[in-house]
Amino acid sequence: MAHARRKSHDLHAVRPNDVTEEALRRICVLYKIEEQIRGKSHLMNDLACTRREWCRCLTT
């Protein structure tokens, strides 16, 4: 996820637009979710699935 965040940030720094702003906003939401469930092992599988889905959405 960090790679997607860096790429989105770099693109936004060069050419800010609604798409890069939305990508950064969504990544921020994912980081907040991850922070909330860190250490709760029964939720970590859900996090992994969510990350994959969001990353797919961000790259397509």
Residue pairs with C-beta under 8 A, 6 or more apart in sequence:
1 27
1 30
1 31
1 51
1 54
1 55
4 23
4 27
4 55
4 58
4 59
5 24
5 27
8 20
8 23
8 24
8 27
8 58
9 24
11 20
12 20
12 21
12 23
12 24
23 58
26 54
26 57
26 58
27 54
27 58
30 50
30 51
30 54
33 47
33 50
34 47
34 51
37 43
37 44
37 46
37 47
